[in-house]
Every structure is written in C-alpha cells, then in structure tokens.
Amino acid sequence: MSPAFDYNFDLQQGFRGQSTFPTGLFIDGKFVDAIDGETMNVQNPATGEVIASVSVGNEKDVDAAVEAAARAFKTSWGLKVPGKERSRLMLKLADLLERDIDEFASIETLNCGLPFLFARYGGIANSADMLRYFAGWADKLQGNTMEVNEAKMVYTRREPLGVVAGISPWNAPLFIISAKLAPALATGNTVILKPSELTPLTTIRLCELINEAGFPPGVINVVTGTGQAVGVALSNHNGVEKVALTGSQLAGKSVLTGAANSNFKTVTLELGGKSPNIIFEDAKLEEAAEWAAFGIFFGAGQTCTAGSRIFVQESVYDRFLELFLAHIKTYTLGDPFDPATKLGPVITGTHMEHILEYIENGKKEGATLLVGGSRINRPGYYIEPTVFTDVTPDMRIFQEEIFGPVAAIAKFKDDQEALELANNTIYGLASAIFTENITRAMKISAALEAGSVYVNCYHSIEPQVPFGGYKQSGMGRELADQAIANFTQLKAVHINVSTPVPF
C-alpha cells in the first residue's frame, strides 16, 4: 500500500481541516512507490511523534526520474515551450500555493518545528514570491549581437542546460526548494528535487499543485530519500547536467566528487556559515540588540546565515549585553502553533545532542555560560537560548557551525580588530554591521569576507538579490540574474555573410 500523509489540523493557529496526500515518489506526473518498496517515518520535532511515512528512493528511482525528465525536456518543455507559457504555469503554481498557504504553513510547522507565523509569513509566502519573480524572467532570456566585421554576424543564445537537480536541507524546506525550482523552470530546464528525508512533506504536497497548475508530466520530479543514496546518485548521474545543493560541507564535497567522476556537471553549492554580527559603539543599541537576538535565535539558530558570533565594541559592551539578554527573554519556547512561541524545537534528538555537546565543549574550553545551555524538560527537542561570553578565536564554539540557538560573544576595541575577528573563519556566507556612521558601514562592508552584509538588520533574503558565500561557504550564487546564468548555457552563433575560406 502506498504511503500517505493524513492529518487533522484543529489548532489555535494554522490550517483547520484535514490534509491528506500521497507520500510516494513523484515521477513523470504520478505518485509512485519506490522501486524497492522502502519507506521511512517522518517525525514532528515538537513532540517526537511519527506523523507520516514516505517512500525512500535509491539509484534505480533516480534513473527513472532522469529518464522522465529527459523525455519531457525533449518533447514538452525546454525549447519546445515559449517563455510566456512557462511563466503562465509558474504564476499559476504561485497562485495555488498562496491559495493553500495556511495548509502548507501548518505542514511545514508540523514537520520542521518552525513557528507557524514564521512559516506562513516567511517561508511559504516567500516561496510564492520566488515563483512569481522568476516567472517574470521566463520570457526575457536574451543574448547579444557582436560586431566582428561586415562579412560576419555573431550572436549569442541563452539556452537551458537540460535535466537539473535541486538538493535541499531540512531547516527551510519549501523556500530552499523553491529557490532552486523557480529559476530552473524559468530557464526551460526539467527538474528533479530531493528534499531532506527529515522534512519532505511540503515538497511532496507541492506535487499535487504542480499537476493542478498543468505542468507537463516529467517537468518536475521528486525523489525522496537519503543523501547517501539519492543525493549521490543525482551527483553521479551522467544524465543530470547540474546539481544545486544547500547543505553541509561534507555533502558539498560529495556533490563535487560526483560531478568530477561523471559528466563534469555544473554545480552550485551553499554550505553554511559562522556569521559575524558587529555592534559598534555608535549603533542604536536597543535596535541592535533586538536584531542580534533575531539573527541568532530565529529558527532556533538552525539557519545557514545565523549571526552566531556577536562582536561588541568594548565601550558599549555592558549596555548591549543588558539589552540583548532582555530581548532573549521574549523568545518564548513552546508549541510552534502557539502565536506566542518564538523559539521552536531543533530538528531531531540526534541534532539536539550534537548542540549540547558543543555547549559542554564551550564550558570546558573556558567560555562563560551566561544563560541557557540546557535541554527543556518537555516532549520534543527543545534547547534553551544559550549565550557564551569571554569567547576567544581558538574555541570550537567560535570557529565551528553549531546550527542551534547558541550565541558566542566577544569584545573588540576598534574597526581593525572587529574585522580581524569577523574574518577569522573558514566560512563567509553572511555578516552584519550595526552603526549610524555610513562611511564606517561602507568601509567595513567592503572589507568583510562574506557574500551578504546586513547593515542595521538581519536575515534579509530577496529573490532579486544574489545569495551565496565566500571561502568554504560554497561556490556560485543563487537568486537574481545569477541564478538565470547558472541554470543556462551560452551559445555563440557565427553566421558567415561573404567571407571566403581563409586558407
């Protein structure tokens, strides 16, 4: 019997009613069981209860998905379908997602623990925005003409790659999937999506809307399963022309190895960070403290851009710390469907233990545990918002990505020391500056080794703004025109008008 999701939502916040849909693989426009019949359970991290069973694919299922996607690319998508039609279908999908936004947000909250209001007005709403933004690109893919000489005309065409794959993590499931799916569709590629095996439900539910919107079978396929099976198979497949991954460094290395060992496919990687948040003495400290708390504790710290290293100029250190701790008290832990909840659970018991190990290591290495540091005694996987002070660059909690609600705070004297501390990391995804001095903001922004710099704000990702990292935070950029470039290939056409053979 095929697996399915069947859940009644009757909560203070969220979708009220029943959500029921198949949870098999989605290949060639149909829900199917995995070829080997394997399934796995999916949990609610707020309670630890099993909420669904989903199919688990492997290399054989990837082969079937690639075959369907390749056939669709040649017969019913790609260069066969004009941009205005691709745009129409994408806009329809965005409308359907917005129509069912409460249901999708409820499923997302149930599956990954993000507070419902954050899921609804953040991740799901932003996914619809992502589809609409890139739908606007679909009929605007342009080449150029080049002047060579009067006997020759040269122009370029921007064309789709073919079959592409998007691999996403569990912390913002539908939004990160949408950031890969939308530009891939707009540029005429067919797509195979692999959501995290921990949080596949909103991606699977989206497949019903894909059919309702009218996409031809095989244009979008979903193969759920582990990274070791499905992710590796996609990376190694000669029929896949690009892999876009958001995930760990280990996953990134695996994708690169697969690309090198197969067809040298195009690769885009977003691999996380250890982002600095610099508070200067001329900042509006009340606002800086509020943004800093949001920067690290949004999503229980499980965001790749989390402002986990907070550097405060020594002249305002004590006052900032007082304000920061006051804002932390507003981060109520609890049921993610409760509108008062700001801090939900971390994703699994295993990940919770991983975070707690980092906290113990911070104490052993000499950092001062100012607040938090413990698991909350309730069902699910909850950790208190945790703050360390007296943190030095040689400590693991300074250097390594914890991916949890743990802030590491240190003082600095001047701009130069702030930059030295901020750039002392193998990562370079995001960063933040709080200052009222525009000259300082621009100088520090230029000197920070990070793909995004937030000035007097945090966690701002827009579809029209490129996103990606320096150093070991990845390679390539997602979103904006960079995504259009990364999901296409450029062809130069040389037309001879009257030049004879030169030799």
N, C-alpha and C positions, 0 to 999 in steps of 0.2 A: 504493500500500500504506500502511495506517495506521501511524503511528509507534508505537513501543513501548519500554518500559524492560525490559531483560533483563540481570541482573547476578548473578554468583555471589559471595556473601559467605563467605569462609573465612578469618577473621582472628582475631587474638589476642583481640580484644573485638568484640562486635557479633553480629548475626544470622548464623547459619551455615546456609547453604542458598541457594536461588535465589529472587530476587524478580523476578517478571515481571508486567507490567500494561500495558495500552494507554495511550498518552500523547496521545490526541486531546482535543478539547474534550468537556466533559460537559454535554449539554443534553437536557432532558426525560427524564432517566434513562438516557441512552445515550451511549456514546463515539462521537463523530463527527469526521470531518476538518473542518478549517477550510474554509469555502465556497470560498475562493480557492486552497486546497491548499497554503498556505505552511507551512513548518516552520522550526525553528531548532535549533541544537545547544545542549546544556547541558553545562557543564564541572564537573570536580572541582577546586576551587581548591587542593587539597593537591598536585596533580600537573600540572594544566593539561590533562589528557586529557579528551576528549569522552566522556561517559557515557550520553547519551541524545539523542534527537531528539523535539521536542514540536511540536504544532500551534500555529500563530500566528494568532489571530483578528483581526478588524477590526470595523468598524461593522456590517457585514452579519451577522456572527456574534452581535454584541451584540443586534441586532434579534431574531434567532431565540431567544436566551436570554430576553430580556424577554417575548416572546410566550409561551414555555413557562411562565415564572414567573407571568405574569399569569393564564394559564389555570388553573394549579394553585392559585393564591390563591383564585380564584372557585369552583373545583369540588371541591378535595380538601385544602385547608389553610385558613389564615385562620380565620374564624369558623365554618367548617364542621366543624372538628376540635376537640373539647374539650381543655382544658389537660392533663388527665391522660393523654390519648393522645399529645400532643406530648411530654410528659415521658417516657412509656414509650419512645418511639422514641429520644429523646436519651440516655436511660440505656443503651439497647441499643447505641447507637453508641459510647458511652464504654467499655462492656464490651469491644466488639470491638477498639477502639483499644488498650486495655490488654492484650488477648489477643495482639496483634501488635506489642507495644511495641518489642521488640528489632529487628524488621524496620524499623519506622518510624524508630527512632533511627539505624539504620545508613544508611538512605536520606538522612536529614537530614544526618548527618555527611558522607556522600559528596558531597552536593550543596552544603552551605554551609560545611563545614570546621570546624564546632563539634566539640570533642572528644566522643567517643561517650558517655562517662559523664555529661557535662553535658547532652547531648541527651536521653539516656534518662531520667535522674532529674530533669531540669529541663523542657525544652521539651515533650517528648511526654507525660510524666506530668502536667504542668500543663495540657496540652490536655484530657486526660481529666477532670481535676478541674474545668476550666472548664465542660465539658458537663454534668457532674453538678450543679454549683452552680446553673446557670441552668435545668436541668431542674426543680429544686425551685421555681422561680418560676412555671412554666408554668400551674399551677392556682391561683395566688394573686394574680392580677391583679385589683385591686379599685378600685372607685370610692367615692364618698362620697354621702351624702344631706345636703341643706342645708335648714335651716328658713327658710322665706320668710314664709308666713302660712298660716292654717288652710285657705285655699281653694286652695292650690297645693302640689304636691310637686315637688321638683327633685332629681335625682341625676346623677352622672357615671359614664361608662363609659370604661375604658381599652381602646382598640382598636388593632390593628396598622396600620401605615402602608400595606402592600401589598408591592410589589416593592422590595427594597433591595439595595444593592451594598456589598461589602467589598473594599477595595484594600489590599494589604499589601506590605511590603518584603521584603528577602532575608535579614535578619540573624537573625530567629527565625521562620521561615516558618510552621510549623503552629500555634505558640502564638498568634501575632498574628491569623492567620486564625480560630482558634477563639474569640478574644476578640470577634470581630465576628459569627461564625456563631451561637454559642450564645445570646446574648440575642435575636438576630433570630428564631431558631426558637422560642424560649420564648414570645415575644410574638405568634406567629402569622404572621410575615412570610414571604414566599418570598425566596430569596436568589440573587444572582449574585456569585460570588467571582472576583477577579482577583489571583492570586498574582504575585509578581515573576517576570518572564521568566527571571531568573537562577536561581531556586530554586523551581520549581513542583512538584517531584516528590512530596513528601509530600501536598500538597493533591490532586494527581491520584490518588494511591493511595487517599486517603480516600474518593474517589467510589465505589470498589468496596465499601467498608464501608457507605456510605450506602445502596446498593442492598440489601446483605445485611441491614441493620437493618430495612428495609421502608418507608423514606420514599416517599411517592407521587412519581411522575415529575414533574419540574419544580419541586419544592420547593427543591432545591439544585442550582445550575448552576455550572459552572466554565468561564470563558473565559480561556485563557492568551494572552499577547501583551504588547506594549509598552504603557507608559503613554500614549505619544503617540497610539496607535490605540485600544486597548481602554479605557484609563482615561478618555480624553477622550470617547469615545463613551458610556460609562456616565454621566459627569458631565453630558453634554448631552442625554441621552435623556429625553423627556417622560413615558415610562412607568416611570421609576425615581423612587421617592419619597424616597429617602435614599441618601447616599453616606457611608460611614465609611472614612476614609483614615488610614493610618500611612505617613508618607513625608517627603519634603523640603519645604522652604518653596515651592519652585517648583511641585511637584506640588499643594500645598495651594492656591496661587493659581489653578492651572488648574481644580481642582475647584470653587472658589468662583465663578470666571468662568462655568463651565458651568452651575452651579446658577442663577446670576442670569440667564443668557441662555436658560434653558429654563423649567422649571416652578417655580422657587424651591424646589427640593427641600431637605429638611433635610440638614445637613452636620455631621459630627463630624470634627475634624482633630487628629492628634497628629504634630507636625512636628519633633521633635528637641530638642536642648538643648546647653548648655555648663555642666554642673552643677558647683557648688562643693562642696567637701568641707573642712570647717573643723575643724582639730585644735587644741583648747585645751590650755593647759598643765596642767590638772588631769585630762586624759584618761589612761586606761590605754594608754600609748604602744605597747606591744607589740601589743595587740589593734587599736589604731587603725591601725598600720602594715600589719597583715595585711589588715584590711578595706579600707584605701585601695588596696592593690595589687589586691585583688579588684574594687574599684569601677571601676578604670580598665582593667585588663587582661583581665577576663572577656570572652570572645567576641572577643579581640584588639582590644578597645576599640570594637567595632562595635555599640554599644548606645546607644539614644537617651538613656538615663539615666546614661551613663558619667560617673564622677567625675573629669573631665579637668582641673579646676582645683583644686589642693590648696593650702589656705592654712594655715600653721602658725604658732602663736604663737612669737615670737622667742626666748622663754626656753627652749623645748624643741626649737627648730628643728634643731640639730645632732644631738641624740639621735634625734629622729624620722627624720631623713634616713638615719642609720646603720641603723636598724631597717627602714625602707622598702626600702632597697637590698638588704638581706639577704633580704627576702621576695621581691623581684623575681627573685633567683637561683633561687628554687624554681619559677618559671614556665618549665618546660621546653618548648621548641619541638620539634615533631616531627609524626609521623604521628598524626592525630586519633583513630585507632583504638587507639593505644597507651595503656594506662591511666596511664602516667607523664606523658603530654602534658597540659599545662595551657593552652598557647597554640598555637592552630592558625593557619592562613593567613588573610589577608584575602581578600575575595571574588573579585577579578579583578586582572589585570595593570594595567588602567587605574586601578583604585582604589588599587593599591599605589603607582603613580607619583604619584597625587594626594597621598597621605600623605607620600611622600618630598619632594615639593615644599614642603609645609608645614614639614617638618623643616629643609630648606635655608633657608627664609624665616626660621624662628626663629633660626637661627645668624646670618643677615645682619642681623637687627634687634637683635642684641646679647644674646640669651639665652645662658646657658651650657648646652651639651650635656653633661650629666653622664654618662649611659650610653646605649648603643644608638645608634639613628639610621641604621642601615643595613639593606639587604636581606640576608637569609640566602642563602648560595650553595648552593641545593638546588632541586630541581624544585618548582613551585608558587609561591605568592605570600606569602612569609613576611617579616615585618619584626621586627627586634629590639624588645623592650620598651624604650621610649625615655623619658628623663626630662630635662626642662629645668628649670633653676633661674634665679634672677635675672630672672624674668618680670615684665613691667610691663603695666598695663592697655591701653597703646596698641599692643601687639603683636598680630598676627593670631592667633598660637597661644594668646593669652589670650581673644580675642573670638570666633573662628570655630570651628564644629564640624568637627573633623578626621575623626572617625569611624575612629579607628585607635588603636594602642597607644602613645599619646603623652600623657605627663603634664606639666602645667605647674605649677610650684611657686613660691609666693611667701610671704614672711613678713608677719605683722601684729603690731601692738602690743597692741591692746585690742579689746573687743567691738565698738565702734563702727567701727573700721577694718575688722574682719573682715566686718561687714555691708556696708560700702561696697564692698569688693572683691567680695563674693559677688553683690550685686545689680547690679553694673556689667556688664550683659549684656542683649542683646535677648531672651534666652531665659529660661524659668522652668519647666522641667519637673521636675527633681529637685534635691535638695540633701542634705547630710549634716552632722551635728554630732557631734563626739566630746568628751564631757565627763562628769564624775562629779557635776556640780552640776545638780540637777533644775530649780532656779529659772532658771539660765542656759539650760538646754536649752529650757525652755518659752518664755522671752522671745525667744531667738534664733529658735526655730521660728515664732513669731508674726510676726517681722519679716522673715523670708526671703520673697522673691518667687518662690515655687515651688509647684507643685501637690502635690509629695510631699517630706516631710522625713524622713530616716532618722536616728535617734538611736542612736549606737553600733552601727550595722550599715550594710549597703548592699545594693542590688539586691533589694528585697523587694517582690514584686507578688503580691497575693492577689485571687482573683475577687470576694470580698465587700468589697473596699476600692476606692473610686473612684480612677481614674487619668487624669491629663491635666495640662495645663500652663498657666501664666500667660504673658502677653505673646505673643511670636511662637512659642512652643512649641505653639500650637494653640488650638482652641476646643471647648468641650463636654468631657464626661468619659465615659470608658468604664468598664466593670465595675460591679459592685454594683447598687444600685437606680437609680443614674444611667443605666446602660445600659438598664434597663427603661423609664425615662421617655423616653430618646432614641430608642427603637425603637417607641414608641407615640404615639398622639394621643388627646387627651382630648375626649370628647363630653359636653355638658351636655344633659340631657333635662328639659323643663319640662312637667309634667302639670297641667292645669287641672282642679280638682275642682268649683268652683262660682262662679268669678269671671266676671261678665258682661263684655261688650265695654266698655272704659273710655270710649269716645267715640262 
